[in-house]
Amino acid sequence: MIVTIKDDFDADKIMRSGQCFRVVQTEYGYRFITGSHVLYMKPLTETKYDISCSRYQWNHTWKPYFDWNRNYKSIREALPESDPCLYKAASYSSGIRILRQDPWETLITFIISQRKSIPAIRSAVEALAKAAGKPVKTPYEIIYTFPMPKELSKLSLEELKSCSLGYRAPYIYDTVKAAVKTPGIMKKIGTLDDEDLLKALMDFPGVGIKVAGCTALFGYGRTSFAPVDVWISRVIDTFYQGENPFPSFGENAGILQQYLFFYAQTTKLK
């Protein structure tokens, strides 16, 4: 099916934005996975894509996943030129959207992400999916779903370590046990306000403020959160005299964080 996308959307930038570790470019198009759903998107023009799903799946699964109810172009165009760094970063990063990922997958993958390069994170996440996820056959390949708590609980600590998780393996092992002990916990904490959600996420083993913020932003769509990593720290120090500007960005802080993160990382702050 061919779709025309009028709002900001760039599959390649989204793949490289650091918010999701299972998006890849294949010969069949950019591959996205959410739950047991797999989507291939092949760019035809700047606005047209050949997609591998039905219109029903596009409307009910993928539009919510890509945060299609939010107009990113209008957010970008409303930014003041009086903040030259943000204005330039938003233009440079045009096309990035905040994916509405599964909260559990987001939590575990960002625990894995600590002190790892993006290629290493991708490799570990795929190893975990193959070890405990369910196979999904597409017209082109077999993909493994990201394992939910009950599925992950079948892996021993040693089996988790074999997925190249390193020192993070015990954190994930204990987080899985906590999630199995309280079924539906990720959905339950999703009803909390921003502050309490952050606290609840930080109750999981090995979860600090950055991982909790990333989970809130990318797993729960709380776009007022703007996690601070090494690249955002450099942006704050270089362009904002060491003062965190994100609290003043309001409900779109997380979106603007992604623009600044992508700009800083890919240009090395040139």
N, C-alpha and C positions, 0 to 999 in steps of 0.2 A: 504494500500500500504506500502511496505517495502522500506525504503531509507537507504543508507549507507552514513554516514557523515565522511569525512576524516579530515576536519579542526577542530580546537578547537570548541567543543560544549558540554555544560553540562546544561541540562534543569533545574536541581535542583539548581545549582549555580546561573543561570540567575534568577530564581524565587526569590532567597534570596538576590539578588544584590542591591535591593533598587531603581532600575531604573524604574520599572513598578509594579503597585499595583493590577493587575487583573490576574496575572499568578498564578495558584493554582495547587496542586497535587490532582487528583481525582482517584477513582478506575479504571477509564478508561484511565488514563495517565495524563501527564502534560497538562493543558488546557491553551491555548493562545487565546486572542481575539484581533482582529484589525478590526475596522469598524463593518460590519455585518458578518465578517468571524470568525468562531470558529474552532480551531485545537486542536485535542487530540494527544499527542505523547507518546507512550509507549516504554520505553527502552527495547530492546531485548539483546543487547550486548553493549560494550563500544562505538561502532560505528554504530550499526543498530537500527533503530526505526520503529515501526509500527505506521503509521500516518493515520489520518481519512479523508484526503482530496484526491482529484484527482491529477494526475500528472500536469495537467494544473494549478490548484490552487497552487500547491506547487511551480511551476516555476514562476508564475506571481504575486502571493500574498505573499507567505511565504518566499521564498528566498530573496526578497528585504527586508522584515520585519526583517529577521535575519542577514542582512548585508552580504549576502553570497558572494558578489563580492570582499570582503576584506579578505586577508589571515591573520588570527590572530596568527596562529602558527609561521609564519615567523616574525611577530612583536615581539612576545615573545622571540624567539630564537636569535634575533638580539640585545637583551638587554645586556649591559656590566656587567660583574661580579664585576666591580669596584664600582657599586652601590648595595651593598648587600641587602638593604631593598627592593628596587624595584625588584631585581632579584628573591628574595625569594617570594615576594608577587605575582609576575607574575606566578611563578611556582605553588604556592598554589591556585591561582585563575584561573588557566587554564580551559577554557571551557566557560568563560563569554564572551558574545558578546554584542555590543551596539545595542539594538533593535531600529528599525526605526518606532517609534510610531507616531500617529497622533499629530500634533503640538497643536491643541486645547485641546485634552484630556490631553496631557502632561502639558500644562500651568495650567489647572484647578486642576489637581491632585497634582501638586507641590505647588500650592497655599494652597491646603488642607493640605499638608504634614508639613507645618510649625508648629513646636513645638508639633508634634504628633508622637506616636509610630507607627511602621509599621502596626501592627494588627489594630490599630485604624484608620489609613489611609485607609487600605483595606476595613474596615467596612463602612466608610463614602462614599468611592467611589462607592461601591456596592449599598448603599442606594440611592445615586444620580442617578445611572443607572436605578434602579427599579422605581424611582419616575418620571423620564422623558424620559428614553430610550425606544427603540422599542424591543419587544420580538423576539427572534430568537430561533426556535425549533431545537434542535439537536437530534440525536438518543437516547440521554441519559437524557437530561434535557432542561429546558428553560433558556436561557441566555438573558440578556438585554444589548443592545448596549450602549456605552457611549453617552449621549445626546449632540448634536451639539447646537450652540448658539440659534437658533430659538426654539428648543425644551426646552432648559433650561429657555428661556425667559417666558415660560408659568408658571413657578414656582414663587410664591410670596416669599418675604424675609422670612416670617414665615415658609413656606414650605421648604426652603433651610435650615433654622435653625433646622428643624426636622430631617435633615439628619446627625445630629451630626457634623455640620461644625463650631459651636462655633463662635468665633470672626471673623472667615474667611468668614462667610456667606455674610456680606455686601460687602466685596471685590469681591466675586464671582458674587453677584447680579449686582454690578456696571460694572464688566468686561464683563458680558453677555450683558448688555445694550450697552456698547461700541462696542462689536463685531456685534451686530444686526444692530447698526447704520451704520456700515461700512462693508457691506457684502463682504466676501472673504478676510478679512483683514489678516488672518493667512497666506494665500497663497501669498498675496502681500508683506508682510514683509519678507517672505522667499526668496525673490529675492535680499535682501539687503546684503551688505558685513557684516562680523562678528561684527564689532564695531557698525554699524548702526542697525543691528538686535538686539543686546543687548539693545541699547537705546530704540528701538521701543517696545520691550517686557516690559521694565521697565516703560513705559507710562501707562501700565495697572494698575488699583488699587491694592495695596497690593503686588506688584511684586518688589522685591529687586534684588540685584546682584546674589544671590544664585539661586532663582527661575528662573530668566532669563537665567542664565548659564545652569541650568538643562534642561530647555525647548530648548535652542539652541542645546545642546548636544543630548538629547534623542528624541526631536521632529523634529529637522532639520538636525540631523546627522553632526553637526559642531564639529568634534572630536578634534579640537584645544582648545575647552573650557574644563576646569577642575574645576568644581564648588567646593568651599571649605565649608564643613560643619564641625560639631564638630569632627568627626573622622579624616577627612583630616587635620584639624588644629592640632590634636594630632600627626599625622604622621609628619607634618612639624616641630613641636616643638621637637619631640623625635628624629627624624632621620636626619633632615636637618638644625639643629641649628636655627630654626625659620625663615629660608629663603625659600620662596616658589620656589620649583624646576620646577614647571609645565611649566612656559614660555620657559624653555630650552628643553622641550620634544617635541616641534613642533606640527605637525599635528596629532600625536597620543596621545597627552596629556590626552584627555578625556578617552581613552581606558586604559591608565596606571593609571589614577585616579580611575577607577573602580576596577582594580586589587588591588590597595592600600587600597581603601575603604573596599572592601570585606575582605581582609586580616586583616585589623585593627579591623573591627567590629566583625568578627567571632572568632578571637583569643584574643580579648581584648588587643592587642599589646603585646602578650606574646613573 
